[in-house]
Each structure stands twice: as structure tokens, then as C-alpha cells.
Amino acid sequence: MNRYKTIRSKNGRISFLIDKKALRISLILLLTAAIVFLISTGVGETMINPIDVFQTLIGNGTAYHELIIQSFRLPRIIVSFLVGACLAVAGGILQSLVRNPLASPDIIGITGGASVAVVVFLMLFSDQNNSLMVSIHWMPLAAFIGAVITGFSVYFLARKKTTSALRLVLIGIGVSMFMKSLTTLFMIKGPIYQATQANVWITGSVSAANWDQVTILLPAAVVLLLVTGMVTKQLDILDLGDGIATGVGSNVKLSRLLLLLLSIGLTAVGVAFAGGIGFVGLMAPHMARRLVGTGFAPLLPVAALLGGILVMLADFAGKTLFLPLEVPAGVFTAAIGAPYFIFLLYKSRNA
């Protein structure tokens, strides 16, 4: 049976292939994300059943439910999904660029660099009352600058004549540890003074999400994810090797530079609003490959959905399993991701 379905415009000028399996899996994941979304929105100190949640979302709920859902829970869940999607796609791009299944934004230090930049931004532009003196809209730019500096530092430190995948990962792990120590130092010295808050930021949490953050994160994430969808063909070409990519007319160096910047941008917008949520960029692309194969056109959308679901589930677990305490979402992603990283490292030990 043909795996692909061809869709053409009436004049035949526009045509594209749809992977039937990937479409089916994507629809299942969308349904799963919707279910997790409804359940997570209804669970908290005040329990709201999914039907009432749905009624509230379409404007037919009570004023009390609207207050709880729209003011407190909805921004948090939207940020969770978007951050997970961005980190997952960033991880998928990085794994392709360095041709290493161990690569992800947090493991090679990009997440750490963005975190340091955000903490320095908050430290420099906060007053004595811990209120920002500049617009929060500048924070993603600070995260992007930190991620760019760290990402290119790791890339060039790993270069000799060529970039060794293992060398890049090992240097990235060292840089990541250094960035985490800097983050802790600046959190303690700056206006965000509590050590517990420092640990929450390093681990990754969406508990403080609000609508101001959503209005910044949503358009940035949508634009970056759409751009990623437009360059999946270039990722497939690069995945064939430099020789073949050059032979079909691709500018390999420029393509890698632009794709690296795209991955850094996706990481930056995620870290700017959720801190260093780890291992999502490692796990989601691997899960997507097992479901839809290695072609990037189906892989990256599936990875984005898986990443969003993973962070939503991690946040859901963090706010429900240890009531009245609330555990950062990054604790749960790390609890799953760290053993998975060790498994991948062991599996590729002879590579």
C-alpha cells in the first residue's frame, strides 16, 4: 500500500506529498494533547471536570470557573505546550546538524547560555522591589544572545578540521555545567535572591506563566516553527552528507549556520519563559523517529507535539503529585531524560 498521498492544485502548479502514517500519528497526538490540556486545566486546588472546562473555554462557563481557568491555569498550560514544542524541534535540528543522537540544547550548553543571559538581564534591570525597569519583551532577546554566544562557542571549540560529534557533545556538557554554576551565582547575587528560586529556574518551571508571557511567546514560537517547517527539505539534504548536499546545489556552510541559528532561537524563546527544562530536546526527536521514521517533514511536527505533551504532563505531575507542594516540571523531565541519556550513551559506546 502506498504510504504517501499526492495532493495537487487544479492547475497542477502546486503539489505535495502527505505521509499517511505521519498524518494519522499527528492526529492521535493532537487528540492526546487536547485531552491532557482539558484534564490539566481542570485539576488544581479547585477541581473542575473536563466538560465544565470545555464549556468555560467556549464562553459558557461560570464566572468563578472563568476566573480560575483564564487568569491562572490557561497561560501556564499554553506556555508548557509551546516551550515543549520549541525545545523538541530545536533538539531535532541539532541532532541532524551534528549527526549525533546525544545532541540536544540542554546537553550541549545552549539552554544554559540562554539561562545565564536571562538571569543577568533580570539582575541588571530589576529595582530594589524586584520589579523590572524595562519591558519584559526584551527578555527573549537576552536569551537569544546568550544562546547564540554559547552555541557558537561550543561549535568552534569542538572544531579542528572537522567537527567531531563526540567532541562537540563532551565540550557541550562541560560548557553546560559551567553555565549552570554561573546561573546559580547570578541568581544569588542579583535581586532574585532566594536559593529556592534559583533552583526552580535552573530546573525549569512554568508555574509563574501569565498572559503577558503568552503574548510574547506565542507569535515567536509560531513564526520559528513555521520557518522550521519550510526548511525540512534542507535538513533532509544535509542528512545525506556534505558531498551529496553540495552536489545538488546546497550551500552547506550557510545552511548549517542558518539552521543552527534557528535551533538557538527556538531554545531561547523556550528558556526565556520556562527556565532550563531539560531532556525534552533529547527525548522527543527520538520518540518521533520511532513513530514516523527519519524524514524531517513528518518527524519535526510529531516531535513538536510530543515535546508539548511531555512538558504539559511534567507540569501536571508537578502540581498534583505532591500537594500542597509544587514541583518544577523540569524535575520530571530530568527524571525520565537522564536515564534515557545514559541508555543512549551506552548504546552508542562502540560507535
Stockholm file with secondary structure:
# STOCKHOLM 1.0

chainA/1-351         MNRYKTIRSKNGRISFLIDKKALRISLILLLTAAIVFLISTGVGETMINPIDVFQTLIGNGTAYHELIIQSFRLPRIIVSFLVGACLAVAGGILQSLVRNPLASPDIIGITGGASVAVVVFLMLFSDQNNSLMVSIHWMPLAAFIGAVITGFSVYFLARKKTTSALRLVLIGIGVSMFMKSLTTLFMIKGPIYQATQANVWITGSVSAANWDQVTILLPAAVVLLLVTGMVTKQLDILDLGDGIATGVGSNVKLSRLLLLLLSIGLTAVGVAFAGGIGFVGLMAPHMARRLVGTGFAPLLPVAALLGGILVMLADFAGKTLFLPLEVPAGVFTAAIGAPYFIFLLYKSRNA
#=GR chainA/1-351 SS CCSEEEEECTTSSCEEEEEHHHHHHHHHHHHHHHHHHHHHHHCSSSCCCHHHHHHHHTTCSCHHHHHHIIIIIHHHHHHHHHHHHHHHHHHHHHHHHTTCTTCCTTTTTHHHHHHHHHHHHHHHTBCTTSCBSSCGGGHHHHHHHHHHHHHHHHHHHTBSSSBCHHHHHHHHHHHHHHHHHHHHHHHHHSSSCCHHHHHHHHHCCCTTCCHHHHHHHHHHHHHHHHHHHHTHHHHHHHTTCHHHHHHTTCCHHHHHHHHHHHHHHHHHHHHHHHCCCCSHHHHHHHHHHHHHCSCHHHHHHHHHHHHHHHHHHHHHHHHHTTTTSCCCHHHHHHHHHHHHHHHHHHHTTTC
#=GC SS_cons         CCSEEEEECTTSSCEEEEEHHHHHHHHHHHHHHHHHHHHHHHCSSSCCCHHHHHHHHTTCSCHHHHHHIIIIIHHHHHHHHHHHHHHHHHHHHHHHHTTCTTCCTTTTTHHHHHHHHHHHHHHHTBCTTSCBSSCGGGHHHHHHHHHHHHHHHHHHHTBSSSBCHHHHHHHHHHHHHHHHHHHHHHHHHSSSCCHHHHHHHHHCCCTTCCHHHHHHHHHHHHHHHHHHHHTHHHHHHHTTCHHHHHHTTCCHHHHHHHHHHHHHHHHHHHHHHHCCCCSHHHHHHHHHHHHHCSCHHHHHHHHHHHHHHHHHHHHHHHHHTTTTSCCCHHHHHHHHHHHHHHHHHHHTTTC
//
